[in-house]
Amino acid sequence: MSEKENPTPHGWWSEPHQRPRRSYISTGSAIGLAVVAGLVGSVFGNFPEISSLVQHRVNLVSSSSSIERAPDSVAGIAQRVLPSVVSISTRSSSGSGTGSGFVIDSSGFILTNNHVVENAALGGGSITVTLNGGSTFPATILGRDASYDLAVIKISATNLPALEFGDSDAIQVGDAVIAIGSPLGLSGTVTSGIISAKNRAVTTGGSNGESSFMNALQTDAAINPGNSGGPLVDATGAVVGVTSAIASLGASVGSQSGSIGLGFAIPINQARKTAAQLIKNGKATYPIIGISLDTSFTGIGALVGDFPQSVRAGGPAQKAGIKAGDVITVFDGKTIHNSDELIVAIRAKSVGDIVKLSYLRKEVTHEVSITLVAAP
């Protein structure tokens, strides 16, 4: 509206100009108004601030400023990593399941845990991948390995944002980490914590009786069923581990329990080697020294079983002079407390590595060098 159309603007505190009208007030009303006026005057007299507010127009100002989040903050890292994290659901004759994974190549290669897709692989079931944006794709298994609990699956998609690999050997206890995945089917869940310990010997069992051994990173970032296969990233957003297992005190949901601050991840340096083998060959190999261990041994160290073929003929251990009944106490400078620790320490190495180990025979310690070979 132009000024000519409304030559006399008025605020909410005034009335439009009108012809004066006479008003009549009864005596009782006049007394009531006088009392009210007196009370109001008394209030304004005692509280000059209120009087000031009434006499002046108040403008309420709303702020439009936004919070600035640094690129290395949890929010900043999550924003960069989330587009590369996927949810995985499986269906087979033995039931359904959920898990997580992350893109390792823009052409649709996704890394996850073997136990996430194992039932679908064994039961001829289906695997569905849901991207962070909500798009879904059927997936096929390129390769899986129960010994390391890793699998690579593929979807028909391109230009996907792939995550950067970090260095799990360089990360230190106390470093900040973030876990991202789909716990209990809640996709895109972000939790944070620190690296609580390194080189934890963790053994998990698969549904078909195969065991997985990992030289794990321990974290207190909340990890729950469904997080399996998701990335554990460092303060730069680079992947340092593949979340795989949790320690629990008891069952709470569907025979699985929730986080108690003891989560474990497969170091990415190991996962990267295994993933490359799975993509290239459809299967992965792991190093061995050619012995079978007595897992019932309760003493300190790993006992070489005293039964036929416990020392593989022509294997590295036999060539080094190790015999049944020997107790391996040190491997590559690390003290060995039990059989699981030795298996994990061996599998953390690569085929062709030369390592020193110590063993005890009739209370005499011997030290030898062994070249690791691939498992048959």
N, C-alpha and C positions, 0 to 999 in steps of 0.2 A: 504494500500500500504506500502511495506517495504522500508527501507532506501536505499537499493540497487536499487530498481526500480526508485527512485527519489532522486538521490544523492545530488541535488542542489535545495533545496526548496527556494521559493521566496515569499516574502510578497507582499501586494497590492501596496507597495511604490516603487517596483523595477520591472524591465523587465527581461525576460530571456536573457542570454548571446547570442548575435548574432554577425555575421560579421559586422564590421562598415560599414555604408553607408553614402555617401556624400549627404548633403542637401543644397539647394540653396534658398535664401530668397531675394526678390526684395528690392530695397531701400525704397520704400514706406512702405512695410511690416515691415522692420527693424525699421523705425522711429515709426510706430504704436506700435510695441512690446516694444520699449524703453520707450514710454510714459506709457504703461500699467505697465511695470516693475517698473517705477518710482513711480507710484501711489501705487502699492502693497507695495513697500519698505517704502513709507511714512506711510501707514496704520500700517504696522508691527512695524515701529519705534515708532509710537505714542501709540500703544496698545501692550505692551509686553505680556499681557495675551494671546491675540490671537496668537501671535508668538509662545508662549509656547505650546498652544493647537495643532498647526500645527506640531511642531517639535516632539511632543510625541503622541503616540497612545492612543486614548481615549477608555476606556472600560465602557459601560453603564451597570449598575448592576440593575437587577430587584429583588424586595423583594418577598420572598415566605412565609413570616410570616402571620399567621392568627390571627383574633381577638379572644381572650379568653373571653367567656361569662360565668359569674358566674352562678351556679345552681339556685340561688335565684333572678337572673335578669328576666326581662319580657321575654326575649328570651329563657332563660333556663327553666322557668316555662311553657311557651307555648310549648316547645319541648316535655315536659313530659305529658302535658294535652291533646294536640291535638289528639293523637291516640285514646282517649276515647270519643271524641265528634263526634256526627253523625248528618247528615242532614236528615230531614224527609219530604217526599212529600206525599200528599193525593189526591185522586180523588174520586168524588162522583157525584151524579146526580145534586147537587147544585154547582158544580165547583171543582176547584183544589186549593191547598194551599201548603205552605212550612213552615217549622219550624226547630227547633233544638232539640237535646236531648243528653243524655250522659249515658254511660254504668255504671250501679251500681252493676252488678254481671257478672262475666266472662262467665257465661253460656247463655248470650244473653238478660238479663233484662235491659231495657232502661227506664229512667225517663224523662218525658217531661211535657208540659202543657196540660190540658184537651182541651183547645180551639184549640190546634194544630191538634188534632185527632177527635174533636167533630163531624165535618161534615161527616167524613168517618163512624163514629160510627152510626150516626142517619140516614144517607142515604145509608147504605149498600155498602160503597165504599171501596177502597183499600188503603193500607198504604205501602210505600216503604222506607226502611232505607238505606242510603248510608254511608258506613264507611269512615273514613278519607283517607284510602288507595284507595278508589274508588269502592270497592266491594259493590254490592247491594243485599238486601234481602227483601222479603215480610215480613210484620210484622202483628201480631195479638194483640188485646187489652186484657190485663189481667184484667184490672180494671181502672176505671176513676172516678173522683169526682169533680163535678162542684163547690162545695162550697169552695174548696181550690184551684181550677184550676190546678189539678195534674192528671197525668195518667201514668200508667206503661204499656209498650208494650214489646213484646218478638219476637226475631228473632232466627232462627235455626243456631246458630253459637256458637262455643266454644273457650275457651282460649282468650277471649277478655280482653283487659286491662281495669279494672274497676277503677274509681276514688275513692279517699279517702274522707270520710266525715269529715268536720271540725266542729267547734262549733260556730254557729251563735250568741249564747248568749254572747260569750266571745269577739267577734270582736267589735272594738270601732270606733267611728266617727274619720275619718282621716286615718284609716288603708288603705293600698294599696290593690286594687283588680283588677282582670282581667276578662273580659267577653269574652267568645268564643262561636261562633255560625255561623249561615248562614244568615246574613242579606240580604234581597232581593235576596236570593238564592246563595249568594257568600260564599260557604262553607269554613270553616277553618279561618274565620276572627277573628282577635285578637285585642281587644281594652283594654286600661288600664285607671284606675282612682282611686278614693278613695271612702270610705263609707262616704256619705254626711250626712246621718241621719239614725236613727233607729226608729223602732216602728211607721212607717207611716201607718195610716189607709187608705188603698187603696181598692176601690171597682171597679170591672170590670163586664161587662155584657156579657153573652154568646149569641150565635146566637139563642138559643131556649128560651131566656127569663130568664134563671137562672143567678143569680149573684154570683160572687166570692168575698170573703173577705180575705184580707191578712194583717198581721201585718208586713209590708214590710221593707226591707232594701233599702234605697235610695242610688243611686250611680251616679256619673257623667261620668262613663265609657260609651262610645257611644253604645247605644242599639237602634236597628232599627227593623222594621217589618221583621220577619224571625229569629231574635235572640231568640224568645220565646221558652222556654224549655231548653235553653243552660245553662251551668254552670257559676256561678260567683265564682271565686276561690280567696283565700287569697295569701299572700306572700310565703306560703309554697306549694301552688298548691292544697290545700284541698278545697273542695266545701263548700261554706258558704251560697249559695243561688241559686235559680232557677230563671233565668231572665224571667219576665212575662209581664211587662207592661211599657209603657212610657207615660209621660205627653207631650202634644203637644199644639201648638198655632194655628194650622190650617192644613188642608189637603194639601198634595203636590203630593203624588204618590198613585193613585188608592184609594182615600179617606182615605189614611193613611199618616201621616206625619213622618218626620225623627227626629233624636235625637236633643234635645235642652239641653242635659246635665241633664235631669231628668228621670232616669230610676229606675225601682223598681224590686226587686227580693223577692221571697218567702223564708224566712229563712230556712236553711237546716234542722234545728232541727224539725221544723214542717213537712217539706217535707219527712223527713226520717220516721216519725211515720205514716204518711198517706200512703207512699209507701209500708211499711210493711203490713198494713191492706189490701191494694189493691192486693198485691201478695198473701196473705193468704186467703182473703175472696172475692176478686173481687169487693169489695166496701169498703168505709171508713165511719166512724161515726165521728161526731163532738159534742162537749159539748154544752149544753143549760141550761138556768135557768128557762125556761117555761113561757116566756112572749112574747107578740107581741107589737111592738113599733109603735108609731105614727111618721112616717118619715117626716110628714109635719110640725112638731114642730120646731119653729125657735128660741126658747130660749136656754139657756145653760143647757146641760144635755140631757138625753134620756128619753122621756115621754112614760110611759106605756099607751097603747091605752085605751081609754074609750069606749070600745065596747064589745059585748058579747065574752066570751072566750079569752079575751086578757091576762088573767092570767090562765094558764093551771091548771085544777083541779088536786090536788095531786102532783103538780110539786114543785121543790125547792123554787121558788119564793112565791107561796101560803103558803107553810109550814113556810116560814120566815116572813109572814105577809105582803108582798107587795100586793098592790091593784091597780086597774085601776086608772089612774090619778096621780100616784106617779112619781116623776122625779128622775132618778138615776143620781147621780153627781160624785160618786167616785167608781171605781172598782179595787180591789186589789192594793190600794194605788195610782192609776192613775186617775187624773181628767178627767171626761168624758164631752166632749163638744157637742156631737151630737150622734144620733142613730148609725151611721156607726162605730164610735169609740168604742161604747159598744159591738157591734157584733164582731168586730175584736178582741177586748180584750178578750172576752169570748172564741172565737175559737182558740186563741193562747194558751189556757190552755188545760188540758187533762181531760177526763172523770174521775170523782172521786176526782178531786182537790177540796179543801175547800178554799173558798176565802171570804174576807170581802168586803161588799159594803155599800155605804151610799146613802140614798134617801131622797128626800124632800117631805113632805106632809103638806100642809097648813103652809108653811114657817117654819116648824119644821124639823130638820135633825134627821134621825134615822140611826143607824148602825146595820147591821145584818151579820151573817155568813151563807154562802150557799154552799151546796155540788153540784157540776156540774154533770149532768146526760147526757147520750147519747141521741141524737135526735132520734125520732122514725123513 
